[in-house]
Amino acid sequence: MTSLPQVRKLVTAIPGPRSQEILKRRSEAVSAALGMAMPVVVERAGGGVIVDVDGNSIIDLGAGIAVVSVGNSADRVVANVKAQVEAFTHTCFMVVPYLGYVEVCEALNRLTPGTHKKKSILLNSGAEALENAVKIARSYTKRQAVVVFEHGYHGRTNLTMGMTAKNMPYKEGFGPFAPEIYRMPMAYPLRWPGGAQRCASEALGVAITKMEKEIGGKNIAAIVIEPIQGEGGFIVPPQGFLPGLAKYSTDNGIVFIADEVQTGFARTGQMFASEDENVVPDLIATAKGIAGGLPLAGVTGRAEIMDSVHGGGLGGTFGGSPIACAAALGAIATIEEEDLCARAKHIGEIISSALGAMKAKYPIIAEVRGRGAMQAIELVMPGTLDPNPTALSAIVKFCQSEGVLILTAGTYGNVIRLIPPLVISDDLLREALEVLDRGIASAI
């Protein structure tokens, strides 16, 4: 358990003088191309709070973009990392293998959906995992076409930028991108022509028809989709959309890849979001919440697919770092032993109830959506579906000034997403939601 007091406390304005001093150094030393969600400099963090260098204690509803689900510096993670650093820091698994890598792969094979024989590889980031998943699918199928979806986000490498839907800030000026990527309409209930009911009945058929007519099922190597879209705005497709895509994949020899980088490891109330509709992906890409804050990612899938690549065709110098593997084993133990899946469901009940009450009061909220500890509100101009990014900016600034960190998302820059650490206390979470409520009221 963290020793940090789990309170919201402001001792200076945000940002404080010490943060301002360091942020000035940041602007001189660090590329201006790197964004910054909140203008403070962290000194310590744990549980549901971040403490900055000025002594402000800020409620964390971002969890490092769903990374520190088990909390910052979680006990099991810290203990494992300390022991591993004292033993050795690196050999490269492809040069001299080590047990930790094998144990993490065994855990992934056990935890990911499906009872079939599975194998895994470990990498450094979500983008690297998606890139390798596509490589594996192409090698296995001997096909080239990759299907992705509107509003999807898959990373910042060349291939994953091509797979990502949103131009700014992810793709602008960085092309040309990898070829043979085809984008299908996403089942986005709020914005589907004709509304949510038509989305539920039409979206799958539209996507399949476009794939058949524009690509041909026999030419598709992989269909890649986030079970709940992350950067796209926490878009939750209607029931049946994911199972339908999975069935189409099976029927046509296509590798179905679930991008669970943001949804994985108890975030949605299941260990993996695919489980909500009993979808069993052929390959699953993971990262973020896997290792308690250390850089680690994985691709897990059917053994025959994972073994189809020629020897030496997969790998990387730092992939599956022994330190990151040690952290992952600590994070996975924390999730299982503390039943953070159940905790995520409980957090989701608190958040969705509070956000639902806000929607009833504030006409700028068009929709509350999400699952478990992955919830969002989409802001619009009242009485329309026109995006309201101005209100979003005002709400974010208000919350920051009151010591609450919230993150944004969405193709139209109008979604507030809440992804707190799964170890945040109920009282702290409710306090943060009260601040958000006041922030929305102030923006109307």
C-alpha positions as a printed NumPy array, in Angstrom:
array([[  0.   ,   0.   ,   0.   ],
       [  1.2  ,   3.503,  -0.784],
       [  2.326,   5.713,   2.095],
       [  1.031,   8.829,   0.34 ],
       [ -2.011,  10.423,   1.984],
       [ -4.966,   9.798,  -0.305],
       [ -6.278,  13.342,  -0.322],
       [ -6.742,  16.215,  -2.743],
       [ -4.727,  19.139,  -1.457],
       [ -3.685,  22.361,  -3.144],
       [ -0.924,  24.421,  -1.552],
       [ -0.216,  26.565,  -4.626],
       [ -1.986,  27.528,  -7.797],
       [ -1.594,  25.035, -10.659],
       [  1.146,  25.121, -11.827],
       [  3.143,  26.063,  -8.759],
       [  6.448,  27.959,  -8.831],
       [  8.678,  24.888,  -8.711],
       [  6.724,  23.218, -11.525],
       [  6.929,  26.41 , -13.561],
       [ 10.691,  26.498, -13.097],
       [ 11.132,  22.894, -14.287],
       [  8.656,  23.315, -17.139],
       [ 10.746,  26.235, -18.349],
       [ 13.751,  23.906, -18.409],
       [ 11.582,  21.366, -20.237],
       [ 10.79 ,  23.883, -22.948],
       [ 14.503,  24.555, -23.43 ],
       [ 15.659,  20.924, -23.424],
       [ 12.777,  18.825, -24.752],
       [ 11.255,  18.845, -28.22 ],
       [  8.18 ,  21.048, -28.461],
       [  6.522,  18.206, -30.403],
       [  5.795,  16.394, -27.131],
       [  2.42 ,  17.272, -25.646],
       [  1.552,  17.786, -21.979],
       [ -1.838,  17.062, -20.469],
       [ -1.299,  18.858, -17.151],
       [  1.311,  21.545, -16.418],
       [  2.777,  20.112, -13.218],
       [  5.92 ,  18.11 , -12.489],
       [  5.418,  14.937, -10.501],
       [  7.538,  14.124,  -7.454],
       [  5.693,  11.084,  -6.102],
       [  2.571,   9.131,  -6.974],
       [  0.594,   6.243,  -5.534],
       [ -2.92 ,   4.991,  -5.026],
       [ -5.165,   7.58 ,  -6.617],
       [ -2.965,  10.661,  -6.27 ],
       [ -0.055,  12.428,  -7.908],
       [  2.027,  14.753,  -5.727],
       [  3.852,  17.482,  -7.588],
       [  7.121,  19.223,  -6.754],
       [  5.197,  22.064,  -5.088],
       [  3.43 ,  19.697,  -2.693],
       [  0.053,  19.711,  -4.431],
       [ -1.777,  16.382,  -4.162],
       [ -3.801,  15.832,  -7.335],
       [ -6.468,  13.18 ,  -7.888],
       [ -5.409,  11.001, -10.81 ],
       [ -8.17 ,   9.991, -13.219],
       [ -5.725,   9.167, -16.02 ],
       [ -3.452,   6.427, -14.619],
       [ -0.703,   7.336, -17.094],
       [ -3.186,   6.604, -19.921],
       [ -4.456,   3.37 , -18.338],
       [ -0.937,   2.142, -17.54 ],
       [ -0.693,   2.203, -13.738],
       [ -3.925,   0.302, -13.184],
       [ -2.405,  -1.338, -10.096],
       [ -1.255,   2.083,  -8.877],
       [  2.088,   3.806,  -9.06 ],
       [  4.912,   1.947,  -7.309],
       [  2.651,  -0.956,  -6.359],
       [  4.21 ,  -3.134,  -3.669],
       [  4.587,  -6.346,  -5.684],
       [  5.901,  -4.429,  -8.692],
       [  8.501,  -2.577,  -6.622],
       [  9.667,  -5.709,  -4.822],
       [ 10.051,  -7.669,  -8.053],
       [ 11.875,  -4.854,  -9.829],
       [ 14.319,  -4.363,  -6.955],
       [ 15.165,  -8.058,  -6.9  ],
       [ 15.598,  -8.194, -10.667],
       [ 17.841,  -5.131, -10.842],
       [ 20.106,  -6.682,  -8.237],
       [ 20.279,  -9.949, -10.214],
       [ 20.828,  -8.606, -13.763],
       [ 19.402,  -5.85 , -15.938],
       [ 19.781,  -7.199, -19.486],
       [ 21.066, -10.058, -21.586],
       [ 18.665,  -9.828, -24.573],
       [ 16.269, -12.758, -24.504],
       [ 17.409, -13.828, -27.97 ],
       [ 21.025, -14.037, -26.758],
       [ 20.659, -15.553, -23.297],
       [ 17.053, -16.267, -22.246],
       [ 15.702, -15.831, -18.719],
       [ 12.832, -17.231, -16.699],
       [ 10.864, -13.987, -16.281],
       [ 10.15 , -13.719, -20.002],
       [  8.889, -17.292, -20.084],
       [  6.709, -16.714, -17.008],
       [  5.086, -13.605, -18.491],
       [  4.345, -15.49 , -21.714],
       [  2.854, -18.338, -19.685],
       [  0.654, -15.835, -17.845],
       [ -0.51 , -14.228, -21.1  ],
       [ -1.263, -17.625, -22.607],
       [ -3.313, -18.489, -19.53 ],
       [ -5.167, -15.199, -19.127],
       [ -6.106, -14.244, -22.681],
       [ -9.44 , -15.48 , -24.078],
       [ -9.748, -19.025, -25.39 ],
       [ -8.716, -22.506, -24.277],
       [ -6.71 , -23.319, -27.414],
       [ -2.928, -23.722, -27.4  ],
       [ -1.346, -20.263, -27.327],
       [  2.116, -18.747, -27.554],
       [  3.412, -15.2  , -26.987],
       [  6.2  , -12.77 , -27.756],
       [  7.161,  -9.726, -25.688],
       [  7.946,  -6.261, -27.001],
       [  8.304,  -2.683, -25.795],
       [  5.154,  -0.766, -26.711],
       [  1.616,  -1.094, -27.947],
       [  2.58 ,   0.157, -31.398],
       [  5.334,  -2.451, -31.6  ],
       [  2.866,  -5.136, -30.564],
       [  0.393,  -4.128, -33.286],
       [  3.163,  -3.924, -35.881],
       [  4.299,  -7.439, -35.009],
       [  0.753,  -8.786, -34.93 ],
       [  0.267,  -7.598, -38.507],
       [  3.62 ,  -9.108, -39.529],
       [  2.593, -12.435, -38.037],
       [ -0.835, -12.363, -39.709],
       [  0.686, -11.597, -43.103],
       [  3.254, -14.351, -42.7  ],
       [  0.606, -16.865, -41.69 ],
       [ -1.993, -16.046, -44.351],
       [  0.378, -15.105, -47.171],
       [ -1.93 , -12.134, -47.763],
       [ -1.313,  -8.397, -47.507],
       [ -4.519,  -6.439, -46.848],
       [ -5.155,  -5.159, -43.33 ],
       [ -8.592,  -3.901, -42.277],
       [ -8.93 ,  -1.257, -39.571],
       [-11.778,   1.031, -38.499],
       [-12.721,   4.681, -38.415],
       [-11.765,   6.421, -35.151],
       [ -9.225,   3.692, -34.358],
       [ -5.815,   4.363, -32.842],
       [ -3.007,   1.823, -33.054],
       [  0.282,   3.693, -32.6  ],
       [  2.911,   6.06 , -33.958],
       [  5.197,   3.814, -36.025],
       [  4.867,   4.066, -39.796],
       [  2.595,   1.054, -40.138],
       [  0.481,   1.887, -37.091],
       [  0.165,   5.536, -38.13 ],
       [ -1.299,   4.233, -41.365],
       [ -3.671,   2.072, -39.333],
       [ -4.648,   4.994, -37.087],
       [ -7.635,   7.035, -38.259],
       [ -6.988,  10.503, -36.836],
       [ -4.683,  12.828, -38.754],
       [ -3.881,  15.475, -36.108],
       [ -1.737,  15.097, -34.145],
       [ -0.717,  11.573, -35.063],
       [ -0.161,  11.566, -38.834],
       [  0.112,  15.136, -40.093],
       [  3.247,  15.577, -42.201],
       [  4.653,  12.101, -41.525],
       [  3.664,  10.206, -44.682],
       [  3.836,   8.308, -46.918],
       [  2.462,   5.444, -44.885],
       [  2.557,   1.688, -45.37 ],
       [  0.196,   0.444, -48.112],
       [ -2.576,  -2.16 , -48.142],
       [ -4.488,  -0.681, -45.192],
       [ -8.263,  -0.407, -45.621],
       [-10.511,   1.553, -43.262],
       [-14.07 ,   0.426, -42.568],
       [-16.934,   2.37 , -40.935],
       [-16.955,   2.016, -37.155],
       [-20.118,   1.074, -35.311],
       [-20.415,   4.401, -33.461],
       [-23.969,   4.388, -32.081],
       [-24.182,   8.085, -31.184],
       [-23.115,   9.236, -34.647],
       [-24.451,   6.473, -36.89 ],
       [-26.84 ,   7.889, -39.536],
       [-30.295,   7.211, -38.21 ],
       [-29.197,   6.616, -34.628],
       [-28.095,   3.864, -32.28 ],
       [-30.773,   1.308, -33.192],
       [-29.898,   1.489, -36.869],
       [-26.215,   1.219, -35.939],
       [-26.906,  -2.029, -34.106],
       [-28.772,  -3.479, -37.072],
       [-26.721,  -2.054, -39.938],
       [-23.064,  -1.529, -38.976],
       [-21.845,  -5.104, -39.248],
       [-23.48 ,  -5.607, -42.634],
       [-22.062,  -2.355, -43.963],
       [-18.53 ,  -3.279, -42.875],
       [-18.718,  -6.81 , -44.306],
       [-20.19 ,  -5.603, -47.602],
       [-17.427,  -3.019, -48.008],
       [-14.758,  -5.624, -47.247],
       [-16.237,  -8.028, -49.764],
       [-16.7  ,  -5.47 , -52.523],
       [-13.61 ,  -3.292, -52.029],
       [-10.985,  -5.853, -50.962],
       [-12.286,  -9.402, -51.158],
       [-12.24 , -11.639, -48.121],
       [ -9.615, -13.938, -49.648],
       [ -7.17 , -11.019, -49.819],
       [ -7.431,  -9.893, -46.191],
       [ -4.633, -10.939, -43.85 ],
       [ -6.037,  -9.368, -40.69 ],
       [ -8.933,  -7.44 , -39.226],
       [ -7.646,  -5.239, -36.397],
       [-10.   ,  -3.564, -33.933],
       [-10.073,  -2.226, -30.389],
       [-12.983,  -3.856, -28.506],
       [-13.616,  -0.393, -27.064],
       [-11.849,   2.346, -28.976],
       [ -9.467,   4.364, -26.829],
       [ -8.111,   7.54 , -28.396],
       [-11.123,   7.554, -30.722],
       [-13.328,   8.445, -27.758],
       [-14.123,   5.255, -25.808],
       [-16.543,   4.191, -28.532],
       [-18.38 ,   1.008, -27.544],
       [-19.753,  -0.9  , -30.558],
       [-23.222,  -2.407, -30.211],
       [-23.638,  -6.009, -29.14 ],
       [-22.92 ,  -8.413, -31.973],
       [-20.514,  -6.216, -33.937],
       [-17.307,  -7.772, -32.605],
       [-18.591, -11.38 , -32.682],
       [-19.786, -10.791, -36.228],
       [-16.378,  -9.554, -37.346],
       [-14.735, -12.515, -35.613],
       [-17.049, -14.938, -37.421],
       [-16.411, -13.268, -40.774],
       [-12.694, -13.619, -40.092],
       [-12.997, -17.325, -39.311],
       [-15.181, -17.963, -42.352],
       [-12.638, -16.292, -44.648],
       [ -9.326, -17.446, -43.158],
       [ -8.589, -13.951, -41.817],
       [ -6.607, -13.408, -38.62 ],
       [ -8.801, -11.506, -36.145],
       [ -6.597,  -9.223, -34.035],
       [ -7.911,  -7.566, -30.881],
       [ -6.003,  -4.415, -29.944],
       [ -6.389,  -4.576, -26.156],
       [ -3.563,  -2.162, -25.433],
       [ -5.866,   0.192, -23.516],
       [ -8.696,  -2.181, -22.601],
       [ -6.604,  -5.054, -21.246],
       [ -5.674,  -6.168, -17.739],
       [ -8.902,  -5.632, -15.793],
       [ -9.606,  -2.135, -17.121],
       [-13.169,  -2.866, -18.273],
       [-14.148,  -5.282, -15.503],
       [-12.944,  -8.335, -17.416],
       [ -9.303,  -9.283, -17.718],
       [ -9.749,  -8.458, -21.417],
       [-12.611,  -6.541, -23.014],
       [-13.081,  -9.205, -25.707],
       [-14.483, -11.458, -22.998],
       [-17.581,  -9.319, -22.6  ],
       [-19.102, -10.933, -25.702],
       [-17.082, -14.156, -25.51 ],
       [-14.961, -13.136, -28.485],
       [-11.802, -15.225, -28.866],
       [ -9.266, -13.318, -30.985],
       [ -6.736, -15.189, -33.077],
       [ -4.115, -12.693, -31.882],
       [ -4.322, -10.186, -29.047],
       [ -2.008,  -7.193, -28.619],
       [ -1.371,  -5.956, -25.091],
       [  0.679,  -3.24 , -23.382],
       [ -0.169,  -0.317, -21.02 ],
       [ -1.546,  -2.038, -17.882],
       [  0.643,  -5.122, -18.224],
       [  3.63 ,  -4.032, -16.117],
       [  2.654,  -1.4  , -13.577],
       [  4.358,   1.436, -15.435],
       [  7.362,  -0.223, -17.022],
       [  7.543,  -0.492, -20.823],
       [  6.316,  -3.902, -21.93 ],
       [  3.952,  -5.229, -24.583],
       [  2.923,  -8.581, -25.929],
       [  1.368, -10.452, -28.806],
       [ -0.442, -13.633, -27.815],
       [ -2.241, -15.968, -30.146],
       [ -2.961, -19.356, -31.562],
       [  0.217, -21.41 , -31.453],
       [  0.059, -22.364, -35.122],
       [ -0.149, -18.685, -36.106],
       [  2.569, -17.552, -33.707],
       [  4.879, -20.349, -34.918],
       [  4.307, -19.643, -38.613],
       [  7.039, -16.989, -38.843],
       [ 10.516, -18.129, -39.877],
       [ 13.18 , -18.447, -37.192],
       [ 14.659, -15.082, -36.234],
       [ 11.807, -13.211, -37.92 ],
       [ 10.549, -11.708, -34.662],
       [ 12.45 , -10.027, -31.879],
       [ 14.224,  -6.874, -30.758],
       [ 17.076,  -5.957, -28.451],
       [ 14.981,  -4.689, -25.535],
       [ 11.757,  -6.646, -26.079],
       [ 10.738,  -8.379, -22.868],
       [ 13.288,  -6.615, -20.66 ],
       [ 13.932,  -8.704, -17.545],
       [ 13.075,  -5.696, -15.378],
       [  9.792,  -5.091, -17.203],
       [  8.981,  -8.816, -16.983],
       [  9.535,  -8.741, -13.234],
       [  7.222,  -5.751, -12.995],
       [  4.6  ,  -7.515, -15.097],
       [  4.601, -10.568, -12.861],
       [  4.052,  -8.244,  -9.903],
       [  1.27 ,  -6.367, -11.675],
       [ -0.506,  -9.549, -12.787],
       [ -0.292, -10.974,  -9.262],
       [ -1.776,  -7.745,  -7.914],
       [ -4.665,  -7.844, -10.397],
       [ -5.488, -11.457,  -9.576],
       [ -4.882, -11.481,  -5.818],
       [ -6.719,  -8.2  ,  -5.21 ],
       [ -9.475,  -9.038,  -7.73 ],
       [ -9.095,  -5.791,  -9.622],
       [-11.557,  -6.992, -12.247],
       [-14.286,  -6.777,  -9.621],
       [-12.835,  -3.478,  -8.453],
       [-13.032,  -2.095, -12.006],
       [-16.716,  -3.038, -12.186],
       [-17.353,  -1.281,  -8.878],
       [-15.497,   1.829, -10.049],
       [-17.545,   1.715, -13.234],
       [-20.785,   1.724, -11.248],
       [-19.692,   4.816,  -9.321],
       [-18.545,   6.666, -12.426],
       [-21.481,   5.78 , -14.674],
       [-23.979,   6.725, -11.961],
       [-22.327,  10.104, -11.442],
       [-21.949,  10.786, -15.152],
       [-25.556,   9.751, -15.779],
       [-26.705,  12.3  , -13.214],
       [-24.58 ,  14.945, -14.922],
       [-26.072,  14.09 , -18.307],
       [-29.546,  14.611, -16.884],
       [-28.53 ,  18.103, -15.738],
       [-26.292,  19.331, -18.532],
       [-27.478,  19.354, -22.17 ],
       [-23.9  ,  19.592, -23.427],
       [-23.457,  15.896, -22.568],
       [-24.679,  13.861, -25.537],
       [-23.698,  10.439, -24.226],
       [-22.185,   8.579, -21.303],
       [-20.413,   5.428, -22.441],
       [-17.788,   2.882, -21.534],
       [-17.383,  -0.201, -19.415],
       [-15.866,  -0.728, -15.994],
       [-13.151,   1.766, -15.12 ],
       [-13.116,   3.07 , -18.698],
       [-15.862,   5.669, -19.001],
       [-16.394,   8.797, -21.067],
       [-18.731,  11.648, -21.85 ],
       [-19.079,  13.233, -25.278],
       [-19.697,  16.99 , -25.29 ],
       [-21.836,  18.707, -27.925],
       [-23.579,  21.977, -28.594],
       [-26.941,  21.639, -26.831],
       [-29.672,  20.212, -29.002],
       [-27.248,  19.036, -31.697],
       [-24.481,  16.526, -32.286],
       [-22.033,  19.288, -33.182],
       [-18.818,  18.707, -31.196],
       [-18.1  ,  21.129, -28.343],
       [-14.311,  21.205, -27.887],
       [-14.532,  24.685, -26.338],
       [-16.491,  23.35 , -23.39 ],
       [-14.079,  20.446, -23.077],
       [-11.087,  22.799, -22.797],
       [-12.82 ,  24.874, -20.143],
       [-13.77 ,  21.808, -18.104],
       [-10.257,  20.38 , -18.242],
       [ -8.748,  23.68 , -17.086],
       [-11.265,  23.963, -14.265],
       [-10.537,  20.443, -13.033],
       [ -6.794,  21.011, -13.206],
       [ -7.08 ,  24.214, -11.22 ],
       [ -9.004,  22.261,  -8.586],
       [ -6.445,  19.455,  -8.409],
       [ -8.065,  16.787, -10.598],
       [ -6.301,  15.286, -13.606],
       [ -8.615,  14.216, -16.42 ],
       [ -7.738,  13.192, -19.961],
       [ -9.417,  13.91 , -23.262],
       [ -9.973,  11.883, -26.415],
       [-12.127,  11.648, -29.492],
       [-11.842,  12.231, -33.208],
       [-13.617,  15.563, -32.746],
       [-11.711,  16.634, -29.618],
       [-14.855,  16.614, -27.485],
       [-14.616,  13.548, -25.231],
       [-13.595,  13.463, -21.571],
       [-12.317,  10.023, -20.628],
       [-11.977,   8.713, -17.087],
       [ -9.47 ,   5.888, -16.55 ],
       [ -8.387,   6.028, -12.901],
       [ -6.049,   3.573, -11.199],
       [ -8.05 ,   0.555, -10.129],
       [ -6.798,   1.05 ,  -6.576],
       [ -8.286,   4.53 ,  -6.157],
       [-10.538,   4.828,  -3.101],
       [-14.27 ,   5.365,  -3.476],
       [-14.115,   8.625,  -1.515],
       [-11.347,  10.057,  -3.667],
       [-13.141,   9.017,  -6.85 ],
       [-16.408,  10.592,  -5.734],
       [-14.608,  13.793,  -4.793],
       [-13.037,  13.993,  -8.237],
       [-16.421,  13.419,  -9.883],
       [-17.896,  16.264,  -7.814],
       [-15.148,  18.547,  -9.129],
       [-15.924,  17.403, -12.674],
       [-19.599,  18.177, -12.075],
       [-18.73 ,  21.708, -11.   ],
       [-16.415,  22.03 , -13.976],
       [-19.195,  21.166, -16.405],
       [-21.572,  23.58 , -14.673],
       [-18.992,  26.354, -15.029],
       [-18.605,  25.695, -18.753],
       [-22.262,  26.114, -19.652]])
